[in-house]
Amino acid sequence: MRMLMLLRVAAIVLLAAWAWRRRSLTLWIVVGMAVGAEIGHDLPDVARQLRVLAQIFLRLIRTIVAPLLFATLVVGIAGHSNLRQVGRMGVKALIYFEIVTTLALFIGWAAITVSKAGVGVTLPAAVETTQIQQTGQRTWQDIVLAIFPENIARAIAEGEMLQIVVFSVLFGVALALIPDEKRRPLLAFTESLAETMFRFTKIVMLMAPIGVGAAIAYTVGQLGVGILVNLFQLVATFYVAVALFVVLVLLPVAIIAKVPIRRFVQAVAEPVSIAFATTSSEAALPRAMEAMEKLGVPRQIVAFVMPTGYSFNLDGSTLYLSLTAIFVAQAAGIDLPVGQQLVLLLTLMLSSKGVAGVPRGALVILLGTVSSFGLPTEPVFVILGIDAVLDMLRTSVNVLGNCLATVVIARWEGEFPQPDAARPVQAAVSSPTSAAANSRRSG
């Protein structure tokens, strides 16, 4: 047994040395997870004392949620979508975004409900008594009434996510309706607030390796290493759910909209690869916009749909949130009624708008939402240990979905070339020398 422990420690040291050379936060989170698992397995008493570090990290995360949601939603609505000028294209885009993200939400929900990857995790008794709020029977009127804030300060203090979202959306709409000279100062403030919260998130995430390591140490010390099996099941469930979403939703949409699938795949290959490698939608945005314009989408449609989609069309993040939220409930052993699950999914769908630019932004939203529904946060910390594996795919799907949305809206507006007319246009773009030669011959 001592030899096995020495081998595990040696492996962790090698992993830490690799992370030091690469200087990657993701690798350091993996190192923190490995160190935490080792401490929890060999020194469970010490591991239980480390929980305070995880709780500090959790508190810092919770401080981010309300100002981040408010700023990003207001900027997303009032900044990108002047409601008096957006017109027909904006309405079509928003309808499309909501339909597709809702389908992503329910596919994630169905996948985790079938796989039950969180079932079998036994949380410590202390967690169950202090963090899980047993809610009584509520009528549908109570559920609807709870959506609307009575006091926004109270909603923020109590972590009522859906109330914060409703207030932010109405505030953004109101801001979009006032004259430009009065809207501009407040919009500039919310944009500055959003950027500040992005940077705040980056600072807090520097503590992620310590917070995750402490949470894993406490969890393994209490539950044993068997919980890691559930994490592998969660990863497999997510990847299968994404494949189903692409095949059952995005591909039929592309076929119905008569998108030239082969040329579209060639166009999105590079931006999707950038998103997968960097786990950043923003890193892929310039290349994605350029690729869609070369594909034949008019510049004004690309300039409107793509940035708006980055706020309202986060297919991968929405699927991830629904899947992981139900995983947390399963891990807690809580059988949520269908009505409460629907409210949870609605909260996730609304609160996820506008967070694509935040590193681990979906995880921040997940933490805030499960807390507001009385679910324990320990399973979320365990998910954070493998979040890099999930983040690569969900970010790629976000970019893929927004590229497809740009083409669909252009087709819907009648401004995307028909398949037979697209070939000569593409040939002219890809071969300017040939086009010039043809021009000389025709002249």
C-alpha positions in Angstrom: 0.0 0.0 0.0 2.9 2.4 0.8 4.4 1.7 -2.6 1.1 2.6 -4.3 0.9 5.8 -2.3 4.4 6.7 -3.4 3.6 6.0 -7.0 0.5 8.2 -6.8 2.5 11.0 -5.2 5.2 10.7 -7.9 2.5 10.9 -10.6 1.1 14.1 -9.0 4.5 15.6 -8.9 5.1 14.9 -12.6 1.7 16.4 -13.4 2.5 19.5 -11.4 5.8 19.9 -13.2 4.0 19.7 -16.5 1.4 22.2 -15.4 4.3 24.5 -14.2 5.9 24.4 -17.7 2.6 24.9 -19.6 1.3 27.6 -17.2 -2.3 26.5 -17.8 -5.0 27.2 -15.3 -6.9 24.1 -16.6 -3.9 21.9 -15.9 -3.5 23.4 -12.4 -7.2 22.6 -11.7 -6.5 19.0 -12.7 -3.5 19.0 -10.4 -5.6 20.4 -7.6 -8.2 17.7 -8.2 -5.5 15.0 -8.1 -3.9 16.4 -4.9 -7.4 16.6 -3.3 -8.3 13.1 -4.2 -5.0 11.8 -2.8 -5.4 13.8 0.5 -9.0 12.6 0.8 -8.0 9.0 0.2 -5.0 8.8 2.5 -5.7 11.6 5.1 -9.5 11.9 5.4 -9.3 13.7 8.7 -7.1 16.4 7.2 -9.3 16.5 4.1 -12.4 17.4 6.2 -10.5 20.4 7.7 -9.8 21.8 4.2 -13.5 22.3 3.4 -13.2 26.0 4.5 -11.0 26.7 1.5 -13.8 25.4 -0.8 -16.4 27.5 1.0 -14.3 30.6 0.5 -14.1 29.9 -3.2 -17.8 29.3 -3.3 -18.6 32.7 -1.5 -16.4 34.5 -4.0 -18.2 32.9 -6.9 -21.6 33.8 -5.5 -20.6 37.5 -5.3 -20.1 37.4 -9.1 -23.5 36.1 -10.2 -25.9 39.0 -9.6 -23.8 41.9 -11.1 -22.6 39.7 -13.9 -26.2 38.7 -14.9 -27.5 42.2 -14.7 -24.7 43.7 -16.7 -24.5 41.1 -19.5 -28.3 40.9 -19.9 -28.7 44.7 -20.1 -25.9 45.1 -22.5 -27.2 42.2 -24.6 -30.6 43.7 -24.9 -30.0 47.4 -24.9 -26.6 47.3 -26.6 -27.2 44.9 -29.5 -30.9 45.2 -30.0 -32.4 48.7 -30.1 -36.0 47.5 -30.0 -37.2 50.4 -32.1 -34.8 49.7 -34.9 -34.2 46.0 -34.8 -37.2 45.2 -37.0 -38.1 42.0 -38.6 -34.7 40.4 -38.6 -34.3 40.9 -34.9 -37.6 39.3 -34.1 -36.8 36.3 -36.3 -33.4 35.9 -34.8 -34.8 35.9 -31.2 -37.5 33.4 -32.1 -34.9 31.1 -33.7 -32.6 31.5 -30.7 -35.2 30.6 -28.2 -36.5 27.6 -30.1 -33.1 26.1 -30.6 -31.8 26.7 -27.0 -35.0 25.3 -25.6 -34.5 22.1 -27.6 -30.9 22.0 -26.3 -32.2 22.4 -22.8 -34.6 19.5 -23.1 -32.1 17.2 -24.8 -29.6 17.7 -21.9 -32.5 17.1 -19.4 -33.5 13.9 -21.2 -30.0 12.6 -21.5 -29.2 12.9 -17.8 -32.6 11.6 -16.8 -31.9 8.4 -18.9 -28.3 7.9 -17.9 -28.8 8.8 -14.2 -25.1 9.6 -13.9 -25.6 11.3 -10.5 -27.6 8.4 -8.9 -25.6 6.5 -6.4 -23.6 9.4 -4.9 -24.2 9.6 -1.2 -23.6 13.1 0.2 -22.4 13.6 3.8 -25.1 14.0 6.4 -23.8 17.4 7.3 -24.4 18.6 3.8 -27.8 17.2 3.6 -29.0 18.9 6.8 -27.4 22.3 6.3 -27.6 22.9 2.5 -30.7 21.0 1.2 -33.8 23.0 1.8 -36.8 20.8 1.8 -39.6 22.7 0.1 -43.3 22.1 0.7 -46.0 21.7 -1.9 -46.4 24.9 -3.9 -49.2 25.7 -6.3 -48.6 26.9 -9.8 -49.6 30.4 -8.7 -46.9 30.4 -6.1 -44.3 29.3 -8.7 -45.4 32.0 -11.1 -45.5 34.7 -8.4 -42.0 33.7 -7.2 -40.6 34.6 -10.7 -41.2 38.3 -10.2 -39.1 40.4 -7.8 -40.8 42.4 -5.1 -37.5 44.0 -4.0 -34.4 43.6 -6.2 -32.0 44.1 -3.3 -33.7 41.3 -1.4 -33.6 39.1 -4.5 -29.9 39.6 -4.8 -29.3 39.0 -1.1 -31.3 35.8 -1.2 -29.8 34.6 -4.5 -33.1 34.5 -6.4 -31.7 33.9 -9.8 -35.0 34.1 -11.8 -36.0 37.3 -10.2 -32.7 38.9 -11.0 -33.0 37.8 -14.6 -36.6 39.2 -14.9 -35.5 42.5 -13.4 -32.5 42.7 -15.7 -34.5 41.9 -18.8 -37.1 44.5 -18.1 -34.4 47.0 -17.2 -32.7 46.3 -20.5 -35.9 46.7 -22.5 -36.7 49.9 -20.7 -33.2 51.2 -21.4 -33.5 50.3 -25.1 -36.7 52.3 -25.4 -35.3 55.6 -24.1 -33.6 58.2 -26.4 -30.1 57.5 -27.4 -28.5 60.5 -25.6 -30.1 59.4 -22.3 -29.4 55.7 -22.9 -25.7 56.0 -23.8 -24.3 56.9 -20.3 -26.1 54.1 -18.5 -25.2 51.6 -21.3 -21.6 52.6 -21.0 -21.8 52.0 -17.3 -23.3 48.5 -17.7 -20.7 47.7 -20.3 -17.9 48.8 -17.9 -19.6 46.8 -15.2 -19.7 43.7 -17.4 -16.0 44.0 -18.3 -15.2 44.5 -14.6 -17.1 41.4 -13.6 -15.3 39.4 -16.4 -12.0 40.5 -14.9 -13.3 39.8 -11.4 -14.2 36.3 -12.5 -10.7 35.7 -13.9 -9.2 36.8 -10.6 -11.5 34.5 -8.6 -10.8 31.6 -10.9 -7.1 31.9 -10.0 -8.1 30.3 -6.7 -9.9 27.5 -8.6 -7.1 24.9 -8.2 -7.1 25.4 -4.4 -10.9 25.5 -4.1 -11.4 22.5 -6.3 -8.6 20.6 -4.5 -10.1 21.3 -1.1 -13.6 20.3 -2.3 -12.4 17.1 -3.9 -10.4 16.2 -0.7 -13.5 16.8 1.5 -15.7 14.8 -0.9 -13.4 11.9 -1.3 -12.6 11.9 2.4 -16.4 11.6 3.1 -17.5 9.4 0.2 -14.5 7.6 -1.1 -13.1 7.5 -4.7 -16.3 5.8 -6.1 -17.7 9.3 -6.9 -15.1 9.5 -9.8 -17.1 6.8 -11.6 -20.1 9.1 -11.7 -18.0 11.8 -13.2 -16.9 9.6 -16.1 -20.6 8.7 -16.6 -21.4 12.5 -16.7 -18.7 13.2 -19.3 -20.0 10.3 -21.5 -23.6 11.5 -21.1 -22.7 15.1 -22.1 -20.8 14.0 -25.2 -23.7 11.7 -26.3 -26.2 14.5 -25.7 -24.2 16.9 -27.8 -24.1 14.4 -30.6 -27.8 13.9 -30.4 -28.4 17.7 -30.5 -26.2 18.1 -33.6 -27.9 15.2 -35.4 -31.5 15.8 -34.3 -31.6 19.6 -34.2 -28.8 21.4 -36.0 -28.7 19.0 -39.0 -32.4 19.1 -39.7 -32.4 22.9 -39.4 -29.6 23.1 -41.9 -31.5 20.8 -44.3 -34.8 22.7 -43.9 -33.0 26.0 -44.5 -31.2 24.5 -47.6 -27.8 25.3 -46.2 -25.0 24.0 -48.4 -23.8 21.5 -45.8 -20.5 20.6 -47.3 -19.4 24.2 -47.8 -20.8 25.2 -44.4 -18.8 22.5 -42.7 -15.6 23.6 -44.5 -16.3 27.2 -43.4 -16.9 26.5 -39.7 -14.1 24.0 -39.3 -11.5 26.6 -38.4 -13.5 28.7 -35.9 -15.0 25.6 -34.2 -11.4 24.2 -33.9 -10.3 27.5 -32.4 -13.2 27.4 -29.9 -12.4 23.7 -29.0 -8.7 24.4 -28.4 -9.1 27.7 -26.5 -12.4 27.0 -24.8 -13.2 30.7 -25.7 -16.1 31.7 -28.0 -14.6 35.2 -28.3 -11.3 33.8 -29.7 -13.3 32.2 -32.5 -15.6 35.2 -33.2 -13.5 37.2 -35.7 -12.8 34.1 -37.8 -16.4 32.9 -37.6 -17.7 36.2 -38.8 -15.2 36.3 -41.7 -16.1 32.7 -42.6 -19.8 33.3 -42.7 -19.3 36.4 -44.9 -17.2 34.4 -47.3 -19.9 31.8 -47.4 -22.3 34.3 -48.8 -24.1 35.8 -45.8 -24.4 39.6 -46.1 -22.1 41.6 -43.8 -25.0 43.5 -42.1 -26.7 40.1 -41.1 -23.4 38.7 -39.9 -22.7 41.8 -37.8 -26.1 41.6 -36.2 -26.8 37.9 -35.7 -23.4 36.7 -34.6 -22.9 39.1 -31.6 -26.5 38.8 -30.6 -26.2 35.0 -30.8 -23.3 35.2 -28.4 -25.7 36.5 -25.8 -28.9 34.7 -26.7 -28.0 31.5 -28.6 -25.6 29.5 -26.3 -26.7 26.0 -27.4 -23.8 24.1 -25.8 -23.9 26.1 -22.6 -27.7 25.6 -22.2 -27.4 21.9 -22.8 -24.6 21.7 -20.3 -26.5 23.6 -17.6 -29.6 21.5 -17.8 -27.6 18.3 -17.7 -25.4 19.2 -14.8 -28.2 20.8 -12.8 -30.1 17.5 -12.8 -26.9 15.7 -12.1 -26.5 17.8 -8.9 -30.1 16.9 -7.9 -29.5 13.2 -8.5 -26.2 13.3 -6.5 -28.2 14.9 -3.7 -30.8 12.2 -3.8 -33.5 14.7 -4.4 -36.4 13.7 -6.6 -37.6 17.1 -7.9 -41.2 17.2 -9.1 -41.5 17.8 -12.9 -43.0 21.2 -12.3 -39.9 22.3 -10.2 -37.6 20.8 -12.8 -39.3 22.9 -15.4 -38.8 26.0 -13.3 -35.2 25.1 -12.8 -34.7 24.7 -16.5 -36.4 28.0 -17.3 -34.1 29.7 -14.8 -31.1 28.2 -16.4 -32.2 29.1 -19.9 -32.8 32.8 -18.9 -29.8 33.2 -16.6 -27.3 31.8 -19.2 -27.9 34.6 -21.6 -24.8 36.8 -22.1 -22.2 34.8 -20.2 -20.3 33.3 -23.1 -17.4 35.7 -22.6 -16.8 34.6 -19.0 -14.2 31.9 -18.3 -16.1 29.1 -16.7 -19.2 31.3 -17.0 -21.6 28.5 -17.3 -20.2 27.0 -14.1 -20.8 30.4 -12.3 -24.4 30.3 -13.4 -24.8 26.7 -12.4 -23.5 27.4 -8.9 -25.8 30.3 -8.4 -28.9 28.5 -9.7 -28.5 25.3 -7.7 -27.9 27.3 -4.6 -31.1 29.3 -5.2 -33.0 26.0 -5.5 -31.7 24.7 -2.3 -29.4 22.0 -3.9 -26.0 21.3 -2.4 -22.9 22.8 -4.0 -20.4 20.0 -3.4 -21.3 18.1 -6.6 -20.7 21.3 -8.6 -17.1 21.5 -7.2 -16.6 17.9 -8.3 -17.9 18.9 -11.8 -15.4 21.7 -11.8 -12.6 19.2 -11.7 -13.6 17.8 -15.2 -15.1 21.1 -16.5 -12.3 21.6 -18.9 -13.2 18.4 -20.8 -16.9 19.6 -20.9 -16.0 23.2 -21.7 -14.2 22.4 -24.9 -17.2 20.8 -26.5 -19.9 23.2 -25.2 -17.9 26.2 -26.5 -17.5 24.5 -29.9 -21.3 23.9 -30.0 -21.9 27.6 -29.1 -19.8 28.7 -32.1 -21.3 26.1 -34.4 -24.8 27.0 -33.4 -24.2 30.7 -34.0 -22.7 30.2 -37.4 -25.7 28.1 -38.5 -28.1 30.7 -37.0 -26.4 33.4 -39.2 -27.0 31.4 -42.4 -30.6 30.5 -41.4 -31.5 34.1 -40.7 -29.9 35.2 -44.0 -31.9 32.5 -45.8 -35.1 33.5 -43.9 -34.5 37.1 -45.0 -34.0 36.0 -48.6 -30.5 37.3 -48.7 -28.5 34.1 -48.9 -27.6 32.8 -52.4 -29.4 29.8 -53.6 -27.4 26.6 -53.8 -27.1 26.8 -57.6 -26.0 30.5 -57.5 -23.6 30.0 -54.6 -21.0 28.0 -56.6 -20.0 30.8 -59.0 -19.9 33.3 -56.2 -17.7 31.0 -54.1 -15.5 30.4 -57.1 -15.0 34.1 -57.7 -14.1 34.6 -54.0 -11.7 31.7 -53.8 -10.1 32.3 -57.2 -9.8 36.1 -57.9 -7.2 35.4 -60.7 -9.7 33.3 -62.6 -12.4 35.9 -62.1 -10.1 38.6 -63.5 -9.2 36.4 -66.4 -12.9 35.7 -67.2 -13.6 39.4 -67.0 -10.8 40.2 -69.5 -12.2 37.5 -71.8 -15.7 38.8 -71.6 -14.4 42.3 -72.2 
